[in-house]
Amino acid sequence: MNDFFSWEALRTVAGCASATAVITQFIKDVPFLKKIPTQWVSYFIAVILLFGATYFTGLLTPATGALIPFNAIIAALSANGAFSAIQRIAGKKYK
């Protein structure tokens, strides 16, 4: 693999959750996003990533588009859970 991410990789739960976690942590302190709970920010990021990945791989149909919001829940919860696990292991509490 020559890229950090590819559209095909972002269509997977692991790829989308990884990218969602990284992007969420990078942008969560942007002033206008601070008012929004981080879990919602990660959900919207996952929706955007999954929509883009599905579109750019040529697989976007009404049926796959209808599943994107549900798959985004799984990816966002995975991203949030992974970050919580890192917090517990490190013994720190981040918000």
PyMOL commands that set and color helices and strands:
alter all, ss='L'
color gray80, all
select helices_A, chain A and resi 7-10+13-27+31-33+38-56+62-90
alter helices_A, ss='H'
color red, helices_A
deselect
rebuild
show_as cartoon
